Amino acid sequence: MRNEILENLIGCKIQTHYGTGGIVTSYSGPHEMYGPGSWSIQYRHDGEKIPHCNINSIKIENSVITCEGKPLKILGSEEDTQMSLF
């Protein structure tokens, strides 16, 4: 299922309250693993090409992306991208 808020995270650098994180490559869900409306985020570490890490306890609460009930830090985009040719 598509989620506009999580869709905007793709390509952004994130960090959890416990210090893990990297560059978001995709997301999946919703699922019931951590309660109704939970999502999973797949990410890769800086310098790596292939994502191999997951955060499975993502929720959107009052328009805030949380991990285990704490706000997910969004540290910006991996790189600036050109949005148009002109």
N, CA, C and O atoms as a DFTB+ gen file, in Angstrom:
344 C
 N C O
     1  1       0.834      -1.172       0.000
     2  2       0.000       0.000       0.000
     3  2       0.889       1.249       0.000
     4  3       1.933       1.274       0.652
     5  1       0.479       2.254      -0.715
     6  2       1.243       3.493      -0.817
     7  2       0.885       4.425       0.342
     8  3      -0.282       4.552       0.712
     9  1       1.908       5.076       0.909
    10  2       1.709       6.051       1.976
    11  2       2.497       7.298       1.599
    12  3       3.723       7.253       1.495
    13  1       1.802       8.404       1.396
    14  2       2.441       9.628       0.909
    15  2       3.523      10.148       1.859
    16  3       4.564      10.621       1.404
    17  1       3.292      10.066       3.154
    18  2       4.287      10.548       4.124
    19  2       5.558       9.710       4.045
    20  3       6.659      10.259       4.017
    21  1       5.414       8.379       4.009
    22  2       6.588       7.509       3.924
    23  2       7.234       7.578       2.541
    24  3       8.448       7.421       2.414
    25  1       6.437       7.808       1.520
    26  2       6.967       7.956       0.165
    27  2       7.991       9.094       0.118
    28  3       9.002       9.002      -0.578
    29  1       7.718      10.155       0.858
    30  2       8.626      11.306       0.890
    31  2       9.920      11.034       1.647
    32  3      10.863      11.820       1.555
    33  1       9.980       9.932       2.392
    34  2      11.206       9.565       3.118
    35  2      12.247       8.897       2.223
    36  3      13.431       8.880       2.561
    37  1      11.827       8.355       1.102
    38  2      12.761       7.635       0.233
    39  2      13.852       8.596      -0.226
    40  3      13.566       9.661      -0.775
    41  1      15.096       8.212       0.002
    42  2      16.246       9.041      -0.322
    43  2      16.713       9.921       0.818
    44  3      17.747      10.581       0.711
    45  1      15.959       9.938       1.913
    46  2      16.337      10.755       3.073
    47  2      17.178       9.942       4.055
    48  3      17.047       8.722       4.156
    49  1      18.026      10.640       4.760
    50  2      18.820      10.033       5.819
    51  2      18.008      10.113       7.107
    52  3      17.496      11.176       7.458
    53  1      17.892       8.985       7.810
    54  2      17.110       8.923       9.046
    55  2      17.968       8.378      10.180
    56  3      19.022       7.783       9.956
    57  1      17.484       8.597      11.419
    58  2      18.133       8.020      12.591
    59  2      17.068       7.753      13.646
    60  3      16.194       8.585      13.887
    61  1      17.151       6.585      14.269
    62  2      16.217       6.232      15.331
    63  2      16.702       6.806      16.662
    64  3      17.827       7.294      16.764
    65  1      15.852       6.743      17.665
    66  2      16.217       7.213      18.997
    67  2      17.317       6.354      19.623
    68  3      17.965       6.784      20.578
    69  1      17.535       5.153      19.102
    70  2      18.592       4.288      19.631
    71  2      19.837       4.281      18.747
    72  3      20.733       3.460      18.944
    73  1      19.898       5.207      17.760
    74  2      21.142       5.446      17.036
    75  2      21.330       4.761      15.702
    76  3      22.310       5.047      15.014
    77  1      20.441       3.870      15.304
    78  2      20.610       3.229      14.005
    79  2      19.965       4.085      12.925
    80  3      19.130       4.943      13.212
    81  1      20.354       3.847      11.702
    82  2      19.740       4.564      10.597
    83  2      20.626       4.593       9.383
    84  3      21.726       4.041       9.374
    85  1      20.129       5.245       8.363
    86  2      20.827       5.346       7.103
    87  2      19.918       6.014       6.095
    88  3      19.109       6.870       6.452
    89  1      20.046       5.629       4.850
    90  2      19.293       6.239       3.763
    91  2      18.142       5.325       3.378
    92  3      18.348       4.166       3.018
    93  1      16.930       5.856       3.457
    94  2      15.715       5.076       3.198
    95  2      15.646       4.726       1.715
    96  3      15.799       5.592       0.854
    97  1      15.413       3.448       1.427
    98  2      15.298       2.982       0.044
    99  2      13.879       2.556      -0.301
   100  3      13.477       2.631      -1.462
   101  1      13.107       2.104       0.703
   102  2      11.723       1.687       0.446
   103  2      10.996       1.510       1.780
   104  3      11.581       1.652       2.854
   105  1       9.723       1.200       1.677
   106  2       8.919       0.924       2.856
   107  2       7.878      -0.118       2.481
   108  3       7.619      -0.353       1.301
   109  1       7.284      -0.739       3.489
   110  2       6.229      -1.718       3.228
   111  2       5.237      -1.699       4.387
   112  3       5.549      -1.245       5.488
   113  1       4.053      -2.197       4.116
   114  2       3.018      -2.235       5.131
   115  2       1.732      -1.659       4.578
   116  3       1.616      -1.455       3.370
   117  1       0.796      -1.403       5.414
   118  2       0.875      -1.575       6.864
   119  2       0.774      -3.039       7.266
   120  3       0.292      -3.880       6.508
   121  1       1.238      -3.319       8.472
   122  2       1.164      -4.669       9.029
   123  2       0.794      -4.570      10.502
   124  3       0.669      -3.471      11.042
   125  1       0.622      -5.690      11.136
   126  2       0.188      -5.739      12.535
   127  2       1.319      -6.114      13.491
   128  3       1.078      -6.315      14.681
   129  1       2.551      -6.212      12.982
   130  2       3.669      -6.717      13.783
   131  2       3.860      -5.929      15.088
   132  3       4.124      -6.521      16.134
   133  1       3.731      -4.616      15.029
   134  2       3.898      -3.771      16.214
   135  2       2.619      -2.997      16.506
   136  3       2.662      -1.845      16.936
   137  1       1.507      -3.630      16.271
   138  2       0.208      -3.007      16.485
   139  2      -0.381      -2.534      15.166
   140  3       0.325      -2.459      14.160
   141  1      -1.651      -2.217      15.165
   142  2      -2.318      -1.777      13.939
   143  2      -1.643      -0.543      13.339
   144  3      -1.269       0.389      14.051
   145  1      -1.499      -0.560      12.033
   146  2      -0.922       0.593      11.344
   147  2       0.587       0.682      11.391
   148  3       1.143       1.749      11.131
   149  1       1.269      -0.405      11.714
   150  2       2.740      -0.413      11.708
   151  2       3.260      -0.525      10.279
   152  3       2.607      -1.115       9.417
   153  1       4.419       0.034      10.038
   154  2       5.080      -0.017       8.744
   155  2       6.520      -0.462       8.943
   156  3       7.039      -0.417      10.058
   157  1       7.160      -0.887       7.871
   158  2       8.586      -1.211       7.876
   159  2       9.293      -0.288       6.896
   160  3       8.775       0.015       5.822
   161  1      10.481       0.151       7.281
   162  2      11.334       0.967       6.411
   163  2      12.595       0.164       6.129
   164  3      13.195      -0.406       7.040
   165  1      12.990       0.123       4.868
   166  2      14.252      -0.496       4.487
   167  2      15.248       0.634       4.224
   168  3      14.916       1.638       3.594
   169  1      16.474       0.451       4.718
   170  2      17.480       1.488       4.519
   171  2      18.852       0.864       4.319
   172  3      19.070      -0.319       4.579
   173  1      19.766       1.700       3.848
   174  2      21.155       1.267       3.687
   175  2      22.047       2.260       4.412
   176  3      21.677       3.418       4.602
   177  1      23.205       1.805       4.808
   178  2      24.176       2.677       5.453
   179  2      24.894       3.540       4.421
   180  3      24.972       3.176       3.247
   181  1      25.414       4.675       4.857
   182  2      26.184       5.543       3.962
   183  2      27.300       4.746       3.301
   184  3      27.978       3.954       3.955
   185  1      27.483       4.955       2.027
   186  2      28.553       4.298       1.284
   187  2      28.199       2.923       0.759
   188  3      28.934       2.382      -0.066
   189  1      27.102       2.340       1.206
   190  2      26.688       1.033       0.719
   191  2      25.702       1.202      -0.430
   192  3      24.981       2.197      -0.494
   193  1      25.673       0.245      -1.323
   194  2      24.779       0.291      -2.477
   195  2      23.493      -0.507      -2.248
   196  3      22.444      -0.173      -2.799
   197  1      23.578      -1.551      -1.442
   198  2      22.439      -2.465      -1.265
   199  2      21.847      -2.293       0.131
   200  3      22.568      -2.367       1.126
   201  1      20.529      -2.062       0.208
   202  2      19.900      -1.963       1.532
   203  2      19.811      -3.342       2.183
   204  3      19.469      -4.324       1.525
   205  1      20.115      -3.409       3.452
   206  2      19.983      -4.694       4.145
   207  2      19.479      -4.528       5.577
   208  3      19.535      -5.467       6.371
   209  1      18.993      -3.344       5.900
   210  2      18.510      -3.098       7.254
   211  2      17.040      -2.703       7.219
   212  3      16.572      -2.067       6.275
   213  1      16.322      -3.094       8.269
   214  2      14.898      -2.789       8.385
   215  2      14.605      -2.184       9.745
   216  3      15.244      -2.508      10.746
   217  1      13.628      -1.305       9.754
   218  2      13.018      -0.839      10.998
   219  2      11.544      -1.211      10.856
   220  3      10.859      -0.712       9.963
   221  1      11.062      -2.079      11.727
   222  2       9.717      -2.622      11.575
   223  2       8.662      -1.957      12.452
   224  3       7.480      -2.278      12.332
   225  1       9.054      -1.053      13.316
   226  2       8.116      -0.468      14.289
   227  2       7.750       0.973      13.946
   228  3       7.585       1.804      14.839
   229  1       7.625       1.267      12.665
   230  2       7.304       2.622      12.215
   231  2       5.789       2.843      12.248
   232  3       5.014       2.001      11.795
   233  1       5.391       3.982      12.790
   234  2       3.984       4.387      12.772
   235  2       3.924       5.874      12.432
   236  3       4.909       6.600      12.564
   237  1       2.762       6.302      11.996
   238  2       2.530       7.718      11.756
   239  2       1.468       8.143      12.762
   240  3       0.312       7.727      12.687
   241  1       1.887       8.976      13.700
   242  2       1.013       9.397      14.793
   243  2       0.892      10.915      14.768
   244  3       1.871      11.626      14.994
   245  1      -0.314      11.407      14.493
   246  2      -0.559      12.853      14.400
   247  2       0.394      13.512      13.402
   248  3       0.942      14.581      13.671
   249  1       0.587      12.874      12.260
   250  2       1.456      13.340      11.169
   251  2       2.942      13.308      11.521
   252  3       3.750      13.895      10.802
   253  1       3.321      12.637      12.607
   254  2       4.721      12.489      13.002
   255  2       5.116      11.032      12.787
   256  3       4.410      10.125      13.229
   257  1       6.245      10.801      12.109
   258  2       6.752       9.442      11.908
   259  2       7.487       9.035      13.177
   260  3       8.414       9.712      13.621
   261  1       7.053       7.909      13.756
   262  2       7.666       7.452      14.996
   263  2       8.253       6.053      14.849
   264  3       7.860       5.277      13.978
   265  1       9.187       5.764      15.712
   266  2       9.793       4.438      15.843
   267  2       9.694       4.088      17.317
   268  3      10.270       4.775      18.161
   269  1       8.976       3.033      17.628
   270  2       8.745       2.633      19.017
   271  2       8.164       3.785      19.836
   272  3       8.481       3.940      21.015
   273  1       7.308       4.593      19.198
   274  2       6.644       5.683      19.884
   275  2       7.442       6.961      20.019
   276  3       6.935       7.950      20.548
   277  1       8.697       6.964      19.546
   278  2       9.534       8.158      19.621
   279  2       9.750       8.714      18.213
   280  3       9.864       7.940      17.263
   281  1       9.808      10.035      18.061
   282  2       9.965      10.617      16.724
   283  2      11.219      10.117      16.002
   284  3      12.296      10.014      16.589
   285  1      11.051       9.814      14.729
   286  2      12.164       9.415      13.872
   287  2      12.869      10.683      13.412
   288  3      12.221      11.616      12.938
   289  1      14.184      10.726      13.546
   290  2      14.937      11.896      13.093
   291  2      15.118      11.809      11.583
   292  3      15.546      10.782      11.057
   293  1      14.792      12.882      10.903
   294  2      14.993      12.977       9.460
   295  2      16.095      13.997       9.251
   296  3      15.911      15.187       9.506
   297  1      17.247      13.523       8.784
   298  2      18.446      14.349       8.724
   299  2      18.680      14.980       7.361
   300  3      19.710      15.623       7.156
   301  1      17.757      14.817       6.428
   302  2      17.892      15.419       5.110
   303  2      18.051      14.389       4.025
   304  3      18.031      13.186       4.283
   305  1      18.210      14.868       2.803
   306  2      18.359      13.994       1.637
   307  2      19.792      13.528       1.491
   308  3      20.729      14.171       1.965
   309  1      19.939      12.401       0.829
   310  2      21.264      11.848       0.572
   311  2      22.071      12.809      -0.291
   312  3      23.261      13.021      -0.056
   313  1      21.418      13.384      -1.287
   314  2      22.096      14.310      -2.183
   315  2      21.046      15.179      -2.852
   316  3      19.877      14.806      -2.943
   317  1      21.475      16.332      -3.314
   318  2      20.572      17.195      -4.055
   319  2      20.332      16.582      -5.414
   320  3      21.254      16.061      -6.042
   321  1      19.095      16.644      -5.869
   322  2      18.779      16.101      -7.182
   323  2      18.167      17.178      -8.037
   324  3      17.476      18.064      -7.535
   325  1      18.415      17.105      -9.315
   326  2      17.845      18.051     -10.250
   327  2      16.410      17.610     -10.540
   328  3      16.174      16.483     -10.976
   329  1      15.469      18.498     -10.296
   330  2      14.069      18.134     -10.441
   331  2      13.551      18.343     -11.852
   332  3      12.529      17.757     -12.209
   333  1      14.212      19.155     -12.671
   334  2      13.791      19.360     -14.051
   335  2      15.007      19.720     -14.889
   336  3      16.079      20.017     -14.364
   337  1      14.820      19.687     -16.191
   338  2      15.928      20.007     -17.088
   339  2      16.059      21.503     -17.341
   340  3      17.118      21.970     -17.763
   341  1      15.002      22.253     -17.088
   342  2      15.024      23.696     -17.375
   343  2      14.609      24.493     -16.160
   344  3      14.568      25.722     -16.212
